[in-house]
Amino acid sequence: MRQTTLKDSFTMQGKGLHTGAFITATFCPADANFGYKIQRTDIEGQPVIPCDATIVGDTQRGTVLVQGDIKISTIEHAMAALLAAGIDNVLIKLDGPEMPILDGSAYYWTQNISKVGIEEQDVEKDYIVIDKVIEVEGDNGEKICIEPADHFEVEVTTDFGDSILGRATASLSSLDQFATDYSSARTFVFVREIEPLLQMGLIKGGDLGNAIVIYERQLPQERFDALTDKLGVDRMNASQLGYLNPKPLTWDNECTRHKLLDIIGDLALVGRPIKGKVTAYKPGHGINNKFARAILSNI
């Protein structure tokens, strides 16, 4: 297997999930052994930041690269699309502090990669081949492990303990499944999380077009009305729990599929494709990054 890059550049534009700013991202071909790097074209000197698990500095509502005073947020969906397509080397030119959120999935990144095509390079692909079990655990029952396998696989179990999402599983036995079965799984948020996130200055660009919004715990009608007003949607009966989005779920386990998508994106930051089977219970960006660092420390 040889390393690959894009045959041509492509550009995507849209608002950032947290800043709400209009942002342009251009994906460009890169030389062999370049890896994934992001260039902040809006900053003096246009610094280039490596997409590296060891410089992830925040994982609260996405994966954030931090180098000095430079931050690049919400990179995981684009990273998942690149890794799933088998691409090794890309330079992303970005004119803002985060990737455009688009529809909250990896679908449009995946589609554009497919449109421009992939070019093989004259250097052998360098895999991380897992030869022993590596496992990490979190403080709230989260657990991720990887074991030897002859190709990359992922199995995810989520358990939110509520009446809407409950417990669910998703599994990917080949990255060939990603484009059709996982790339369009959207990110999600619970209504109870929206107020504190807004108070923290986050999700300024969030809306029902780029996230699944789940109303799983009843609020007083007045408070619920205030939240739906902030989201720019029609007021609803606060006693009726469920999804606020007019667009239905693509799959019953779409939220779990998105968690699997996030794992792929966060593991892209180890810098090389992996041969191994990942099994995750209640994953999130925090433990995903801890897991990526554990893999790096074991090779």
Solvent accessible surface area in square Angstrom, and as a share of the most:
residue,aa,sasa,rsa
1,M,162,0.72
2,R,115,0.42
3,Q,11,0.05
4,T,20,0.12
5,T,5,0.03
6,L,1,0.01
7,K,122,0.52
8,D,86,0.45
9,S,46,0.30
10,F,15,0.06
11,T,68,0.40
12,M,30,0.13
13,Q,98,0.44
14,G,13,0.12
15,K,74,0.31
16,G,0,0.00
17,L,19,0.09
18,H,19,0.09
19,T,59,0.34
20,G,32,0.30
21,A,45,0.35
22,F,143,0.60
23,I,2,0.01
24,T,30,0.18
25,A,0,0.00
26,T,32,0.18
27,F,0,0.00
28,C,19,0.11
29,P,57,0.36
30,A,14,0.11
31,D,114,0.59
32,A,28,0.22
33,N,112,0.58
34,F,58,0.24
35,G,21,0.20
36,Y,24,0.09
37,K,55,0.23
38,I,0,0.00
39,Q,29,0.13
40,R,18,0.06
41,T,43,0.25
42,D,72,0.37
43,I,51,0.26
44,E,175,0.78
45,G,72,0.69
46,Q,85,0.38
47,P,34,0.22
48,V,62,0.36
49,I,3,0.01
50,P,44,0.28
51,C,10,0.06
52,D,46,0.24
53,A,0,0.00
54,T,72,0.42
55,I,38,0.19
56,V,11,0.06
57,G,54,0.52
58,D,64,0.33
59,T,37,0.21
60,Q,104,0.46
61,R,72,0.26
62,G,1,0.01
63,T,2,0.01
64,V,14,0.08
65,L,1,0.00
66,V,40,0.23
67,Q,73,0.33
68,G,73,0.70
69,D,139,0.72
70,I,28,0.14
71,K,113,0.48
72,I,0,0.00
73,S,19,0.12
74,T,6,0.03
75,I,0,0.00
76,E,5,0.02
77,H,10,0.04
78,A,1,0.01
79,M,0,0.00
80,A,0,0.00
81,A,1,0.01
82,L,0,0.00
83,L,16,0.08
84,A,16,0.12
85,A,35,0.27
86,G,32,0.30
87,I,3,0.01
88,D,22,0.11
89,N,2,0.01
90,V,0,0.00
91,L,31,0.15
92,I,0,0.00
93,K,82,0.35
94,L,0,0.00
95,D,63,0.33
96,G,3,0.03
97,P,48,0.30
98,E,2,0.01
99,M,2,0.01
100,P,4,0.02
101,I,4,0.02
102,L,36,0.18
103,D,29,0.15
104,G,0,0.00
105,S,1,0.01
106,A,0,0.00
107,Y,77,0.29
108,Y,92,0.35
109,W,3,0.01
110,T,16,0.09
111,Q,61,0.27
112,N,24,0.12
113,I,3,0.02
114,S,83,0.54
115,K,159,0.68
116,V,32,0.19
117,G,18,0.17
118,I,66,0.33
119,E,83,0.37
120,E,121,0.54
121,Q,24,0.10
122,D,133,0.69
123,V,52,0.30
124,E,125,0.56
125,K,17,0.07
126,D,75,0.39
127,Y,55,0.21
128,I,2,0.01
129,V,93,0.53
130,I,8,0.04
131,D,121,0.63
132,K,102,0.43
133,V,94,0.54
134,I,13,0.07
135,E,85,0.38
136,V,15,0.08
137,E,94,0.42
138,G,25,0.24
139,D,145,0.75
140,N,111,0.57
141,G,47,0.45
142,E,34,0.15
143,K,85,0.36
144,I,0,0.00
145,C,24,0.14
146,I,0,0.00
147,E,67,0.30
148,P,68,0.43
149,A,28,0.22
150,D,115,0.60
151,H,78,0.35
152,F,15,0.06
153,E,37,0.17
154,V,2,0.01
155,E,67,0.30
156,V,0,0.00
157,T,17,0.10
158,T,3,0.02
159,D,46,0.24
160,F,59,0.25
161,G,73,0.70
162,D,27,0.14
163,S,101,0.65
164,I,44,0.22
165,L,28,0.14
166,G,20,0.19
167,R,155,0.57
168,A,26,0.20
169,T,80,0.46
170,A,6,0.05
171,S,63,0.41
172,L,2,0.01
173,S,65,0.42
174,S,37,0.24
175,L,43,0.21
176,D,132,0.69
177,Q,52,0.23
178,F,3,0.01
179,A,48,0.37
180,T,107,0.62
181,D,46,0.24
182,Y,7,0.03
183,S,0,0.00
184,S,31,0.20
185,A,0,0.00
186,R,8,0.03
187,T,23,0.13
188,F,20,0.08
189,V,13,0.07
190,F,8,0.03
191,V,4,0.02
192,R,84,0.31
193,E,45,0.20
194,I,2,0.01
195,E,39,0.17
196,P,63,0.39
197,L,9,0.05
198,L,61,0.30
199,Q,154,0.68
200,M,98,0.44
201,G,32,0.31
202,L,42,0.21
203,I,21,0.11
204,K,134,0.57
205,G,3,0.02
206,G,25,0.24
207,D,42,0.22
208,L,25,0.13
209,G,54,0.52
210,N,3,0.01
211,A,9,0.07
212,I,1,0.00
213,V,3,0.02
214,I,0,0.00
215,Y,0,0.00
216,E,12,0.05
217,R,147,0.54
218,Q,118,0.53
219,L,19,0.10
220,P,87,0.55
221,Q,80,0.35
222,E,145,0.65
223,R,107,0.39
224,F,1,0.00
225,D,20,0.11
226,A,49,0.38
227,L,3,0.01
228,T,0,0.00
229,D,71,0.37
230,K,132,0.56
231,L,27,0.13
232,G,68,0.65
233,V,32,0.18
234,D,122,0.63
235,R,153,0.56
236,M,64,0.29
237,N,75,0.39
238,A,4,0.03
239,S,64,0.41
240,Q,125,0.55
241,L,80,0.40
242,G,19,0.18
243,Y,80,0.30
244,L,12,0.06
245,N,18,0.09
246,P,117,0.74
247,K,112,0.47
248,P,103,0.65
249,L,45,0.23
250,T,71,0.41
251,W,52,0.18
252,D,142,0.74
253,N,32,0.16
254,E,0,0.00
255,C,3,0.02
256,T,4,0.02
257,R,43,0.16
258,H,3,0.01
259,K,39,0.16
260,L,0,0.00
261,L,0,0.00
262,D,9,0.05
263,I,1,0.01
264,I,0,0.00
265,G,0,0.00
266,D,4,0.02
267,L,1,0.00
268,A,2,0.02
269,L,3,0.02
270,V,9,0.05
271,G,52,0.50
272,R,85,0.31
273,P,25,0.16
274,I,11,0.05
275,K,61,0.26
276,G,0,0.00
277,K,61,0.26
278,V,0,0.00
279,T,49,0.29
280,A,2,0.02
281,Y,67,0.25
282,K,65,0.28
283,P,6,0.04
284,G,20,0.19
285,H,29,0.13
286,G,39,0.37
287,I,12,0.06
288,N,2,0.01
289,N,15,0.08
290,K,104,0.44
291,F,1,0.00
292,A,0,0.00
293,R,90,0.33
294,A,18,0.14
295,I,0,0.00
296,L,48,0.24
297,S,93,0.60
298,N,63,0.32
299,I,100,0.51
